[in-house]
Every structure is written in C-alpha cells, then in structure tokens.
Amino acid sequence: MIFEIFALLIMIVFYGIYFGKMIIQKRQGIQTRQLGKGKNQNVRVVEILMSIATLVIVPIQLISIIFDLTILNNNIRFIGFLVGILGDILFLISIITMKNSWRAGIPSEDNTEFVSNGIYKISRNPAFVGFDLMYIGICLLYCNVLTIIFSLFAIIMLHFQIIQEETYLANTFGEEYRTYKNRVFRYIGRR
C-alpha cells in the first residue's frame, strides 16, 4: 500500500506542476502547449510521437500501480520513490527558472527569452531530466515489461525532442546559445 501512495504522489505532484504551470501561463495569454504545431514536418512528427509516448505511459503506470505489477524488491522500489521525487523537484525548479519562457514543444511564433541561469547553469535540459527521473522512479516502483517498454519509449522520444529544440535554440539565439552549449552538458554537468 505504501508504494502505491509513493507512486501516486510522484505522479500527482509531477502532473500538478505541469498542468498548473500551463494554467498559469494560459491566464497570462501564453499558449504553453506548442507540440505538433510547427511548420517543420520532422519536428511535428517527433512532437506527435513524444505526445503519444507521454500520454500512453500514464495509463500504463496507473495499471501497474492498481494491479501491483512489479518484479523488484522493496529496497529498490524505495530508491524508485526517491528518484521520482528528485525528478519532480528538478522539474519544478526548471519551470520556475524558465518563468514565462517555458513551453511544451518548439514555439512556432512565440518569442521567448534565452534562459541559462539557475539550474540551467548545470543542465541544458533539466525539465527533461525531471521527466526522465520521474519515469525511471515509477518504473523502479512498478517494474514490469509494460512500464519498462513505455518508459524507454518516452525517454527516447524526449531525447529526440531535445535534439530538435537544440537546433531551434541555435537558430534562434545564435552564438549566445552555441557558447552556452559548449559550457553546459545536455543532461547534467559543465565543462
């Protein structure tokens, strides 16, 4: 029962942050969700696949929790809880730091500010790292074939999204972004 609470807590906090930020930005006239709206066909395909991956994983996670589908022992499951909470915290810090520049997807018309302060000094993509840690945490809490497959699919699609966003940022912010990219690693760390 405790692991069900842990897993649901991770999910509720994560998606509460995600949708809460979207609601706040919508009230400010900002369209947060930009997924699949770009003009570039490759970007659109990756964003649609990423959307599918991040939507499908939720019922898979919930089914795993409801039916207590796991092959791991309680010690590893507790580590999963810690990893998931770390993902939630990292995601929260990331979107707070981004302020109103945070978008889900590559903006086709919005002009956002380039953010390289705070958590972005040690990771170019801390929000995506937060996503990944949340997925890994739930996967460790409720490890089964379905959560492994769909967690990997979601993490891979998020990686492809990062690659596309890096191209967008280099085209939009030019030398400022390229200098930043040379200083800060894609996931975590600095040169």
C-alpha positions, 0 to 999 in steps of 0.5 A: 500500500505504501508504494502505491501512495509513493507512486501516486504522489510522484505522479500527482505532484509531477502532473500538478506542476505541469498542468498548473504551470500551463494554467498559469501561463494560459491566464497570462495569454501564453499558449504553453502547449506548442507540440505538433504545431510547427511548420517543420514536418520532422519536428511535428512528427517527433512532437506527435510521437513524444505526445503519444509516448507521454500520454500512453505511459500514464495509463500504463503506470496507473495499471501497474500501480492498481494491479501491483505489477512489479518484479523488484524488491522493496529496497529498490522500489524505495530508491524508485520513490526517491528518484521520482521525487528528485525528478519532480523537484528538478522539474519544478525548479526548471519551470520556475527558472524558465518563468514565462519562457517555458513551453511544451514543444518548439514555439512556432511564433512565440518569442521567448527569452534565452534562459541559462541561469539557475539550474540551467547553469548545470543542465541544458535540459533539466525539465527533461531530466525531471521527466526522465527521473520521474519515469525511471522512479515509477518504473523502479516502483512498478517494474514490469515489461509494460512500464519498462517498454513505455518508459524507454519509449518516452525517454527516447522520444524526449531525447529526440525532442531535445535534439530538435529544440537544440537546433531551434535554440541555435537558430534562434539565439545564435552564438549566445546559445552555441557558447552556452552549449559548449559550457553546459552538458545536455543532461547534467554537468559543465565543462 
